[in-house]
Amino acid sequence: MPAFAEAPAPPPPPPGRSDTSSDDKFCGQVSNAVSSFVDSFVDFIVGGQILSKHAQSSANSFHPAAGAGGEARNHGGDSGMGIVTRIPAVERLVAIGDIHGDLAKTRESLRIAGVVDEDDRWIGGKTVVVQVGDVLDRGGQELKVLYLLERLKGEAQRHGGDLHIMNGNHEVMNIEGDFRYATKEALDEFSAWAQWYRRGQALKERCHGLGRQPDAFRNVRKSIPDGVRARYAALRPGGPISSRFLAHHPTILIVGSTVFAHGGILPSHLDYGLEKINAEVRDWIQGRKGRQAPGYLRGKDAVVWARQYSIPVESLCDCKLLDEVLTGISGASRMVVGHTIQAPFGINSACQNQVFRVDVGMSSGCANTAPEVLEIRHDTVVRVLSKEKEKAPPQAPPGLASILDRGKSPILLQSNLKF
């Protein structure tokens, strides 16, 4: 079926049977099971994964109808789970930087972190992983990456761990319809998603117990290219992918004494309220707050765009501002940010270990560097993990002084530590 073609009408009933037959009655009795099966089938075809029951229920919780501002307004409510902003310290915490649609580098990062096996099954036990955002753009396997992370999140939770996927500036851009960094391969991936999504909706409509399914493409102009149209329908506020997945991702997260934000938290964000930001971003992505992102997600001082702490040269980082922010967050001692590629230096820290920068530009659509991950044990011991176990630390950039003996948290000087 061509992308974005109208869903085919159900075939006529076989001779001697009406379309109010016992099959329809049976279908009505097991409508939830039918819907779950269809969603699982589409998930597997599109993302190569079978997701948890919670992720499936999220798929069924959203019923977008046309919103006045171009968004797909969500009338179904959320899944009953709010955005968690703060969780207690954990024994082992791992941070992964910007992924940008690179499935191979995502898998490699997870293996370096020791949380998945060769079959991409969770083996991390109670480890908590935080991916700091920017799953979207620049690469061609965005949906496959997203589905893999969502499936691993469910597996991690069943083993006492967790995997938090954060919203970065590229998620915000795509929800607003800014696709300037979307690749042809990514648009093709969304075109394929659209075909299977609409087929799934058509199958559900053949069951009278499920009723008329929402049209995710309503009010999306048919004159625009298929891949762009599919991406817009899927990711706009209230869209099937945005409301199912991105709406449940935090924009700010605190784990023990470590604060995570894609760009960085500024005093204005503290004044506004971190929990309030998370809740409002969720509501916006679900289609309840109009088409345009809130102000704290837009501009150079946005929580997903700020670079005050991530410029690779330490002398250009605003350490005074960072200290003010960390002092204003109870129990916080460090911040972990992505957003700014740290190549060729790799993961590094600044401001006396008060900020760790984890965007190494791993995606083939960026710097195509070797993946690295940050590990924090017992909320104090910090080290960098990489595949190259014996790699010597690189030359620090000008202005980045030695930090191995003056940090607030101890740094293990190991052969794979890169500062």
C-alpha positions as a Markdown table, in Angstrom:
| # | Residue | x | y | z |
|---|---|---|---|---|
| 1 | Met | 0.0 | 0.0 | 0.0 |
| 2 | Pro | 1.5 | 3.4 | -0.9 |
| 3 | Ala | 2.5 | 5.6 | 1.9 |
| 4 | Phe | -0.3 | 7.8 | 3.2 |
| 5 | Ala | -2.9 | 6.2 | 0.9 |
| 6 | Glu | -6.3 | 6.0 | 2.4 |
| 7 | Ala | -6.7 | 2.9 | 4.6 |
| 8 | Pro | -8.4 | 0.2 | 2.5 |
| 9 | Ala | -12.1 | -0.5 | 3.1 |
| 10 | Pro | -12.8 | -3.9 | 4.7 |
| 11 | Pro | -13.4 | -6.7 | 2.1 |
| 12 | Pro | -17.1 | -7.7 | 1.6 |
| 13 | Pro | -18.3 | -10.5 | 3.9 |
| 14 | Pro | -18.2 | -14.0 | 2.5 |
| 15 | Pro | -21.4 | -15.3 | 0.8 |
| 16 | Gly | -24.0 | -16.2 | 3.3 |
| 17 | Arg | -22.6 | -14.1 | 6.1 |
| 18 | Ser | -23.4 | -10.5 | 7.2 |
| 19 | Asp | -20.7 | -8.3 | 8.6 |
| 20 | Thr | -22.4 | -8.5 | 12.0 |
| 21 | Ser | -21.5 | -12.1 | 12.2 |
| 22 | Ser | -20.3 | -14.0 | 15.3 |
| 23 | Asp | -16.7 | -13.0 | 14.3 |
| 24 | Asp | -17.6 | -9.4 | 15.0 |
| 25 | Lys | -19.2 | -10.3 | 18.3 |
| 26 | Phe | -16.1 | -12.3 | 19.2 |
| 27 | Cys | -13.9 | -9.4 | 18.1 |
| 28 | Gly | -15.9 | -7.0 | 20.3 |
| 29 | Gln | -15.4 | -9.3 | 23.3 |
| 30 | Val | -11.7 | -9.5 | 22.9 |
| 31 | Ser | -11.1 | -6.0 | 21.5 |
| 32 | Asn | -8.3 | -5.1 | 23.9 |
| 33 | Ala | -6.5 | -8.3 | 23.0 |
| 34 | Val | -6.9 | -7.6 | 19.3 |
| 35 | Ser | -5.7 | -4.1 | 19.7 |
| 36 | Ser | -2.7 | -5.2 | 21.7 |
| 37 | Phe | -1.8 | -7.9 | 19.1 |
| 38 | Val | -2.0 | -5.4 | 16.2 |
| 39 | Asp | 0.1 | -2.9 | 18.1 |
| 40 | Ser | 2.7 | -5.6 | 18.9 |
| 41 | Phe | 2.8 | -6.6 | 15.2 |
| 42 | Val | 3.3 | -3.1 | 14.0 |
| 43 | Asp | 6.0 | -2.5 | 16.7 |
| 44 | Phe | 7.9 | -5.5 | 15.6 |
| 45 | Ile | 7.7 | -4.6 | 11.9 |
| 46 | Val | 8.7 | -1.0 | 12.4 |
| 47 | Gly | 11.0 | -1.1 | 15.3 |
| 48 | Gly | 12.1 | -4.8 | 15.5 |
| 49 | Gln | 10.9 | -5.0 | 19.1 |
| 50 | Ile | 8.1 | -6.3 | 21.2 |
| 51 | Leu | 7.4 | -3.8 | 23.9 |
| 52 | Ser | 6.1 | -4.2 | 27.4 |
| 53 | Lys | 2.5 | -4.1 | 28.3 |
| 54 | His | 2.9 | -0.6 | 29.7 |
| 55 | Ala | 4.3 | 0.6 | 26.4 |
| 56 | Gln | 1.5 | -1.0 | 24.6 |
| 57 | Ser | -1.1 | 0.5 | 26.9 |
| 58 | Ser | 0.5 | 3.9 | 26.2 |
| 59 | Ala | -0.1 | 3.3 | 22.6 |
| 60 | Asn | -3.8 | 2.7 | 23.3 |
| 61 | Ser | -4.2 | 5.6 | 25.7 |
| 62 | Phe | -3.9 | 8.4 | 23.1 |
| 63 | His | -6.7 | 9.4 | 20.8 |
| 64 | Pro | -5.5 | 12.4 | 18.8 |
| 65 | Ala | -8.0 | 14.6 | 17.1 |
| 66 | Ala | -7.3 | 17.7 | 15.1 |
| 67 | Gly | -6.3 | 20.6 | 17.3 |
| 68 | Ala | -6.9 | 24.2 | 16.4 |
| 69 | Gly | -3.2 | 25.0 | 16.3 |
| 70 | Gly | -2.2 | 22.2 | 14.0 |
| 71 | Glu | -1.3 | 19.8 | 16.8 |
| 72 | Ala | -3.0 | 16.4 | 17.2 |
| 73 | Arg | -4.9 | 17.0 | 20.4 |
| 74 | Asn | -4.8 | 14.2 | 22.9 |
| 75 | His | -8.3 | 13.5 | 24.4 |
| 76 | Gly | -7.4 | 10.3 | 26.0 |
| 77 | Gly | -5.4 | 11.5 | 29.0 |
| 78 | Asp | -2.0 | 10.2 | 30.0 |
| 79 | Ser | -1.1 | 6.7 | 31.0 |
| 80 | Gly | -1.5 | 7.5 | 34.7 |
| 81 | Met | 2.3 | 7.9 | 35.3 |
| 82 | Gly | 3.8 | 11.3 | 35.8 |
| 83 | Ile | 7.4 | 12.4 | 35.0 |
| 84 | Val | 9.8 | 11.5 | 37.7 |
| 85 | Thr | 12.2 | 14.3 | 38.4 |
| 86 | Arg | 14.2 | 13.0 | 41.3 |
| 87 | Ile | 15.2 | 9.5 | 42.3 |
| 88 | Pro | 17.5 | 8.3 | 45.1 |
| 89 | Ala | 21.1 | 7.5 | 44.6 |
| 90 | Val | 21.8 | 4.1 | 43.1 |
| 91 | Glu | 24.7 | 1.7 | 43.4 |
| 92 | Arg | 25.6 | 2.1 | 39.7 |
| 93 | Leu | 24.6 | 4.9 | 37.4 |
| 94 | Val | 25.6 | 5.1 | 33.7 |
| 95 | Ala | 25.2 | 8.1 | 31.4 |
| 96 | Ile | 25.2 | 7.9 | 27.6 |
| 97 | Gly | 25.5 | 10.9 | 25.3 |
| 98 | Asp | 23.7 | 12.0 | 22.2 |
| 99 | Ile | 22.8 | 9.0 | 19.8 |
| 100 | His | 21.4 | 10.7 | 16.8 |
| 101 | Gly | 19.8 | 7.8 | 15.0 |
| 102 | Asp | 22.8 | 5.5 | 15.0 |
| 103 | Leu | 21.6 | 2.0 | 16.0 |
| 104 | Ala | 25.1 | 0.3 | 15.9 |
| 105 | Lys | 26.7 | 3.0 | 18.1 |
| 106 | Thr | 23.7 | 2.7 | 20.5 |
| 107 | Arg | 24.2 | -1.0 | 20.9 |
| 108 | Glu | 28.0 | -0.6 | 21.3 |
| 109 | Ser | 27.5 | 2.0 | 24.0 |
| 110 | Leu | 25.1 | -0.3 | 25.9 |
| 111 | Arg | 27.6 | -3.1 | 25.7 |
| 112 | Ile | 30.5 | -0.9 | 26.9 |
| 113 | Ala | 28.2 | 0.0 | 29.8 |
| 114 | Gly | 27.8 | -3.7 | 30.5 |
| 115 | Val | 24.0 | -3.6 | 30.5 |
| 116 | Val | 23.2 | -5.7 | 27.4 |
| 117 | Asp | 24.5 | -8.9 | 26.0 |
| 118 | Glu | 25.2 | -9.8 | 22.4 |
| 119 | Asp | 21.5 | -10.3 | 21.8 |
| 120 | Asp | 20.6 | -6.9 | 23.2 |
| 121 | Arg | 19.0 | -8.4 | 26.3 |
| 122 | Trp | 19.3 | -6.5 | 29.6 |
| 123 | Ile | 22.1 | -7.9 | 31.8 |
| 124 | Gly | 22.7 | -4.8 | 33.9 |
| 125 | Gly | 20.8 | -5.9 | 37.0 |
| 126 | Lys | 20.0 | -2.8 | 39.1 |
| 127 | Thr | 22.1 | -0.4 | 37.0 |
| 128 | Val | 20.3 | 2.8 | 36.1 |
| 129 | Val | 21.1 | 4.2 | 32.7 |
| 130 | Val | 20.4 | 7.8 | 31.6 |
| 131 | Gln | 20.6 | 8.7 | 27.9 |
| 132 | Val | 20.8 | 12.5 | 27.9 |
| 133 | Gly | 18.6 | 13.1 | 24.8 |
| 134 | Asp | 19.0 | 13.7 | 21.0 |
| 135 | Val | 17.9 | 10.2 | 19.8 |
| 136 | Leu | 16.5 | 12.0 | 16.8 |
| 137 | Asp | 18.1 | 13.6 | 13.7 |
| 138 | Arg | 21.3 | 13.1 | 11.7 |
| 139 | Gly | 21.0 | 9.3 | 11.5 |
| 140 | Gly | 18.7 | 6.9 | 9.6 |
| 141 | Gln | 17.5 | 4.5 | 12.3 |
| 142 | Glu | 15.8 | 6.8 | 14.8 |
| 143 | Leu | 12.7 | 4.6 | 15.4 |
| 144 | Lys | 14.8 | 1.5 | 15.7 |
| 145 | Val | 16.9 | 3.2 | 18.3 |
| 146 | Leu | 13.9 | 4.5 | 20.2 |
| 147 | Tyr | 12.1 | 1.1 | 20.2 |
| 148 | Leu | 15.3 | -0.6 | 21.4 |
| 149 | Leu | 15.7 | 1.8 | 24.3 |
| 150 | Glu | 12.0 | 1.5 | 25.2 |
| 151 | Arg | 12.1 | -2.3 | 25.2 |
| 152 | Leu | 15.3 | -2.3 | 27.4 |
| 153 | Lys | 13.6 | 0.2 | 29.8 |
| 154 | Gly | 10.9 | -2.4 | 30.5 |
| 155 | Glu | 13.5 | -5.2 | 30.9 |
| 156 | Ala | 15.6 | -3.1 | 33.2 |
| 157 | Gln | 12.7 | -2.3 | 35.4 |
| 158 | Arg | 11.8 | -6.0 | 35.7 |
| 159 | His | 15.4 | -6.6 | 37.1 |
| 160 | Gly | 15.4 | -3.6 | 39.5 |
| 161 | Gly | 17.2 | -1.2 | 37.2 |
| 162 | Asp | 16.0 | 1.4 | 34.9 |
| 163 | Leu | 16.7 | 3.3 | 31.6 |
| 164 | His | 15.8 | 6.9 | 31.3 |
| 165 | Ile | 15.6 | 8.5 | 27.9 |
| 166 | Met | 15.7 | 12.3 | 28.1 |
| 167 | Asn | 14.4 | 14.9 | 25.7 |
| 168 | Gly | 17.0 | 17.0 | 23.9 |
| 169 | Asn | 16.9 | 19.9 | 21.6 |
| 170 | His | 16.4 | 17.7 | 18.6 |
| 171 | Glu | 13.3 | 16.1 | 20.1 |
| 172 | Val | 11.9 | 19.6 | 20.7 |
| 173 | Met | 12.7 | 20.6 | 17.1 |
| 174 | Asn | 11.0 | 17.6 | 15.6 |
| 175 | Ile | 7.9 | 18.0 | 17.8 |
| 176 | Glu | 7.7 | 21.6 | 16.5 |
| 177 | Gly | 8.0 | 20.4 | 12.9 |
| 178 | Asp | 11.6 | 21.5 | 12.4 |
| 179 | Phe | 13.1 | 18.7 | 10.3 |
| 180 | Arg | 16.2 | 20.4 | 8.9 |
| 181 | Tyr | 18.5 | 17.7 | 10.3 |
| 182 | Ala | 16.4 | 14.7 | 9.3 |
| 183 | Thr | 18.1 | 12.4 | 6.8 |
| 184 | Lys | 16.6 | 10.8 | 3.7 |
| 185 | Glu | 17.0 | 7.4 | 5.4 |
| 186 | Ala | 15.1 | 8.7 | 8.5 |
| 187 | Leu | 12.3 | 10.0 | 6.3 |
| 188 | Asp | 12.1 | 6.6 | 4.6 |
| 189 | Glu | 11.9 | 5.0 | 8.0 |
| 190 | Phe | 8.9 | 7.2 | 9.0 |
| 191 | Ser | 7.2 | 6.5 | 5.6 |
| 192 | Ala | 7.4 | 2.8 | 6.4 |
| 193 | Trp | 6.0 | 3.5 | 9.9 |
| 194 | Ala | 3.1 | 5.3 | 8.3 |
| 195 | Gln | 2.2 | 2.5 | 6.1 |
| 196 | Trp | 2.2 | -0.1 | 8.9 |
| 197 | Tyr | 0.5 | 2.3 | 11.3 |
| 198 | Arg | -2.4 | 2.9 | 9.0 |
| 199 | Arg | -2.7 | -0.8 | 8.2 |
| 200 | Gly | -2.9 | -1.5 | 11.9 |
| 201 | Gln | -5.6 | 1.1 | 12.4 |
| 202 | Ala | -7.5 | -0.4 | 9.5 |
| 203 | Leu | -7.3 | -3.9 | 11.0 |
| 204 | Lys | -8.6 | -2.5 | 14.3 |
| 205 | Glu | -11.6 | -0.8 | 12.6 |
| 206 | Arg | -12.6 | -4.2 | 11.2 |
| 207 | Cys | -13.5 | -5.1 | 14.8 |
| 208 | His | -16.7 | -3.3 | 15.7 |
| 209 | Gly | -15.8 | -3.5 | 19.4 |
| 210 | Leu | -12.9 | -1.2 | 18.8 |
| 211 | Gly | -14.8 | 1.5 | 16.9 |
| 212 | Arg | -13.5 | 4.2 | 14.7 |
| 213 | Gln | -9.7 | 4.7 | 15.2 |
| 214 | Pro | -8.2 | 8.2 | 15.4 |
| 215 | Asp | -6.6 | 9.6 | 12.2 |
| 216 | Ala | -3.1 | 10.7 | 13.0 |
| 217 | Phe | -2.8 | 12.4 | 9.6 |
| 218 | Arg | -5.9 | 14.6 | 10.0 |
| 219 | Asn | -5.1 | 18.2 | 9.1 |
| 220 | Val | -1.7 | 17.2 | 7.7 |
| 221 | Arg | -1.5 | 18.4 | 4.1 |
| 222 | Lys | -1.3 | 15.7 | 1.5 |
| 223 | Ser | 0.8 | 17.8 | -0.8 |
| 224 | Ile | 4.0 | 17.5 | 1.2 |
| 225 | Pro | 6.4 | 14.6 | 0.6 |
| 226 | Asp | 5.4 | 11.3 | 2.2 |
| 227 | Gly | 8.4 | 11.1 | 4.6 |
| 228 | Val | 7.9 | 14.6 | 5.8 |
| 229 | Arg | 4.2 | 14.1 | 6.2 |
| 230 | Ala | 4.7 | 10.9 | 8.2 |
| 231 | Arg | 7.3 | 12.5 | 10.4 |
| 232 | Tyr | 5.1 | 15.4 | 11.2 |
| 233 | Ala | 2.1 | 13.3 | 11.9 |
| 234 | Ala | 4.1 | 11.0 | 14.2 |
| 235 | Leu | 6.0 | 13.6 | 16.1 |
| 236 | Arg | 3.8 | 16.7 | 16.4 |
| 237 | Pro | 2.2 | 17.4 | 19.8 |
| 238 | Gly | -0.3 | 14.6 | 20.4 |
| 239 | Gly | 1.1 | 12.4 | 17.6 |
| 240 | Pro | 1.3 | 8.6 | 17.9 |
| 241 | Ile | 5.1 | 8.5 | 18.5 |
| 242 | Ser | 5.5 | 11.7 | 20.5 |
| 243 | Ser | 2.7 | 11.0 | 22.9 |
| 244 | Arg | 3.4 | 7.4 | 23.3 |
| 245 | Phe | 7.2 | 7.7 | 23.9 |
| 246 | Leu | 8.6 | 11.3 | 24.1 |
| 247 | Ala | 5.9 | 12.6 | 26.4 |
| 248 | His | 7.0 | 10.2 | 29.1 |
| 249 | His | 10.7 | 11.2 | 28.9 |
| 250 | Pro | 12.1 | 13.6 | 31.4 |
| 251 | Thr | 13.6 | 16.9 | 30.4 |
| 252 | Ile | 15.4 | 17.2 | 33.8 |
| 253 | Leu | 16.4 | 14.3 | 36.0 |
| 254 | Ile | 18.2 | 14.1 | 39.3 |
| 255 | Val | 19.7 | 10.8 | 40.5 |
| 256 | Gly | 21.2 | 11.1 | 43.9 |
| 257 | Ser | 23.6 | 14.0 | 43.7 |
| 258 | Thr | 23.8 | 14.0 | 39.9 |
| 259 | Val | 21.7 | 16.4 | 37.9 |
| 260 | Phe | 21.0 | 15.5 | 34.2 |
| 261 | Ala | 19.9 | 18.0 | 31.5 |
| 262 | His | 20.6 | 17.9 | 27.8 |
| 263 | Gly | 21.9 | 21.5 | 27.6 |
| 264 | Gly | 22.1 | 22.6 | 31.2 |
| 265 | Ile | 20.1 | 24.1 | 34.0 |
| 266 | Leu | 20.2 | 27.8 | 34.6 |
| 267 | Pro | 19.0 | 29.9 | 37.6 |
| 268 | Ser | 15.9 | 30.9 | 35.7 |
| 269 | His | 14.9 | 27.2 | 35.4 |
| 270 | Leu | 15.4 | 26.7 | 39.1 |
| 271 | Asp | 13.2 | 29.7 | 39.8 |
| 272 | Tyr | 10.5 | 28.3 | 37.5 |
| 273 | Gly | 10.6 | 24.8 | 39.0 |
| 274 | Leu | 12.2 | 21.7 | 37.7 |
| 275 | Glu | 9.2 | 19.4 | 38.4 |
| 276 | Lys | 6.9 | 22.1 | 36.8 |
| 277 | Ile | 9.1 | 22.0 | 33.6 |
| 278 | Asn | 8.9 | 18.2 | 33.4 |
| 279 | Ala | 5.1 | 18.2 | 33.8 |
| 280 | Glu | 4.5 | 21.1 | 31.3 |
| 281 | Val | 6.8 | 19.5 | 28.7 |
| 282 | Arg | 4.8 | 16.3 | 29.0 |
| 283 | Asp | 1.5 | 18.2 | 28.6 |
| 284 | Trp | 2.9 | 20.0 | 25.6 |
| 285 | Ile | 4.1 | 16.9 | 23.9 |
| 286 | Gln | 0.7 | 15.2 | 24.5 |
| 287 | Gly | -1.0 | 18.0 | 22.6 |
| 288 | Arg | -2.5 | 20.0 | 25.5 |
| 289 | Lys | -0.4 | 23.2 | 25.2 |
| 290 | Gly | -0.5 | 24.2 | 21.6 |
| 291 | Arg | 2.0 | 23.7 | 18.8 |
| 292 | Gln | 4.9 | 25.8 | 20.0 |
| 293 | Ala | 7.3 | 24.6 | 22.8 |
| 294 | Pro | 7.4 | 26.5 | 26.1 |
| 295 | Gly | 9.9 | 29.3 | 26.4 |
| 296 | Tyr | 12.3 | 27.4 | 28.5 |
| 297 | Leu | 12.8 | 25.0 | 25.6 |
| 298 | Arg | 13.6 | 27.7 | 23.1 |
| 299 | Gly | 16.6 | 29.9 | 22.6 |
| 300 | Lys | 20.2 | 29.8 | 23.7 |
| 301 | Asp | 19.3 | 29.8 | 27.4 |
| 302 | Ala | 16.9 | 26.9 | 27.1 |
| 303 | Val | 17.4 | 23.8 | 29.2 |
| 304 | Val | 17.9 | 21.8 | 26.0 |
| 305 | Trp | 20.0 | 24.4 | 24.2 |
| 306 | Ala | 22.3 | 26.0 | 26.8 |
| 307 | Arg | 26.0 | 25.6 | 26.3 |
| 308 | Gln | 27.2 | 27.6 | 29.4 |
| 309 | Tyr | 28.8 | 24.4 | 30.8 |
| 310 | Ser | 29.6 | 22.3 | 27.8 |
| 311 | Ile | 32.1 | 24.3 | 25.7 |
| 312 | Pro | 35.2 | 22.0 | 25.6 |
| 313 | Val | 37.6 | 24.7 | 26.7 |
| 314 | Glu | 37.2 | 25.0 | 30.4 |
| 315 | Ser | 38.1 | 28.7 | 30.6 |
| 316 | Leu | 34.9 | 29.4 | 28.6 |
| 317 | Cys | 32.6 | 27.5 | 30.9 |
| 318 | Asp | 30.6 | 29.5 | 33.5 |
| 319 | Cys | 31.7 | 27.7 | 36.6 |
| 320 | Lys | 30.3 | 30.4 | 38.9 |
| 321 | Leu | 26.9 | 30.0 | 37.4 |
| 322 | Leu | 27.1 | 26.2 | 37.6 |
| 323 | Asp | 28.0 | 26.4 | 41.3 |
| 324 | Glu | 25.1 | 28.7 | 41.9 |
| 325 | Val | 22.7 | 26.2 | 40.3 |
| 326 | Leu | 24.1 | 23.2 | 42.0 |
| 327 | Thr | 23.9 | 25.0 | 45.4 |
| 328 | Gly | 20.2 | 25.7 | 44.6 |
| 329 | Ile | 19.4 | 22.0 | 44.1 |
| 330 | Ser | 19.3 | 20.1 | 47.4 |
| 331 | Gly | 22.0 | 17.5 | 47.6 |
| 332 | Ala | 23.4 | 18.1 | 44.1 |
| 333 | Ser | 27.2 | 18.0 | 43.5 |
| 334 | Arg | 27.5 | 17.5 | 39.8 |
| 335 | Met | 25.7 | 18.0 | 36.5 |
| 336 | Val | 25.9 | 15.8 | 33.4 |
| 337 | Val | 25.1 | 17.4 | 30.0 |
| 338 | Gly | 25.2 | 16.4 | 26.4 |
| 339 | His | 24.4 | 18.7 | 23.4 |
| 340 | Thr | 28.0 | 19.9 | 22.6 |
| 341 | Ile | 30.3 | 17.4 | 20.9 |
| 342 | Gln | 33.5 | 17.0 | 22.9 |
| 343 | Ala | 35.6 | 15.5 | 20.0 |
| 344 | Pro | 38.5 | 14.9 | 19.9 |
| 345 | Phe | 38.7 | 14.9 | 23.7 |
| 346 | Gly | 36.0 | 12.5 | 24.6 |
| 347 | Ile | 34.0 | 12.6 | 27.8 |
| 348 | Asn | 35.6 | 15.1 | 30.2 |
| 349 | Ser | 34.8 | 17.3 | 33.1 |
| 350 | Ala | 35.2 | 21.0 | 34.1 |
| 351 | Cys | 34.7 | 23.3 | 37.0 |
| 352 | Gln | 36.4 | 21.0 | 39.5 |
| 353 | Asn | 34.3 | 18.0 | 38.4 |
| 354 | Gln | 31.0 | 19.9 | 38.9 |
| 355 | Val | 30.1 | 19.2 | 35.2 |
| 356 | Phe | 30.7 | 16.1 | 33.0 |
| 357 | Arg | 30.2 | 16.5 | 29.3 |
| 358 | Val | 29.2 | 13.2 | 27.6 |
| 359 | Asp | 28.4 | 14.0 | 24.0 |
| 360 | Val | 31.3 | 12.4 | 22.2 |
| 361 | Gly | 29.8 | 12.8 | 18.7 |
| 362 | Met | 29.5 | 9.0 | 18.3 |
| 363 | Ser | 26.8 | 9.0 | 15.6 |
| 364 | Ser | 28.0 | 8.4 | 12.0 |
| 365 | Gly | 25.9 | 11.5 | 11.3 |
| 366 | Cys | 28.1 | 13.6 | 13.6 |
| 367 | Ala | 31.8 | 13.0 | 14.3 |
| 368 | Asn | 31.5 | 9.2 | 14.0 |
| 369 | Thr | 33.8 | 8.7 | 17.0 |
| 370 | Ala | 34.2 | 5.7 | 19.3 |
| 371 | Pro | 31.4 | 5.5 | 21.9 |
| 372 | Glu | 32.2 | 6.2 | 25.6 |
| 373 | Val | 30.0 | 6.2 | 28.6 |
| 374 | Leu | 30.2 | 7.7 | 32.1 |
| 375 | Glu | 29.9 | 5.5 | 35.1 |
| 376 | Ile | 29.1 | 6.7 | 38.6 |
| 377 | Arg | 29.3 | 4.2 | 41.4 |
| 378 | His | 27.8 | 4.7 | 44.9 |
| 379 | Asp | 27.1 | 8.3 | 43.9 |
| 380 | Thr | 30.8 | 9.3 | 44.3 |
| 381 | Val | 33.2 | 7.3 | 42.2 |
| 382 | Val | 33.3 | 8.5 | 38.6 |
| 383 | Arg | 35.1 | 7.0 | 35.6 |
| 384 | Val | 34.9 | 6.8 | 31.8 |
| 385 | Leu | 34.3 | 3.5 | 30.1 |
| 386 | Ser | 35.4 | 2.9 | 26.5 |
| 387 | Lys | 36.1 | -0.1 | 24.3 |
| 388 | Glu | 39.8 | 0.9 | 24.1 |
| 389 | Lys | 40.9 | -0.3 | 27.5 |
| 390 | Glu | 44.5 | 0.8 | 27.2 |
| 391 | Lys | 44.0 | 4.1 | 25.5 |
| 392 | Ala | 46.0 | 6.9 | 27.1 |
| 393 | Pro | 44.3 | 10.1 | 28.2 |
| 394 | Pro | 44.4 | 12.7 | 25.3 |
| 395 | Gln | 46.0 | 16.1 | 25.5 |
| 396 | Ala | 43.6 | 18.4 | 27.4 |
| 397 | Pro | 42.3 | 21.4 | 25.4 |
| 398 | Pro | 43.8 | 24.8 | 26.2 |
| 399 | Gly | 42.5 | 26.1 | 29.5 |
| 400 | Leu | 41.4 | 22.6 | 30.8 |
| 401 | Ala | 43.6 | 22.2 | 33.8 |
| 402 | Ser | 44.3 | 18.9 | 35.5 |
| 403 | Ile | 41.3 | 17.8 | 37.5 |
| 404 | Leu | 42.4 | 14.5 | 38.9 |
| 405 | Asp | 43.3 | 15.8 | 42.4 |
| 406 | Arg | 40.9 | 18.6 | 43.1 |
| 407 | Gly | 37.4 | 17.3 | 42.4 |
| 408 | Lys | 34.4 | 17.2 | 44.7 |
| 409 | Ser | 34.1 | 13.5 | 44.0 |
| 410 | Pro | 37.0 | 11.0 | 43.7 |
| 411 | Ile | 38.1 | 10.2 | 40.2 |
| 412 | Leu | 39.6 | 6.7 | 39.5 |
| 413 | Leu | 42.6 | 7.1 | 37.4 |
| 414 | Gln | 42.4 | 4.0 | 35.2 |
| 415 | Ser | 43.9 | 3.2 | 31.8 |
| 416 | Asn | 40.6 | 3.9 | 30.0 |
| 417 | Leu | 39.9 | 7.2 | 31.8 |
| 418 | Lys | 40.1 | 10.1 | 29.4 |
| 419 | Phe | 40.6 | 13.6 | 31.0 |
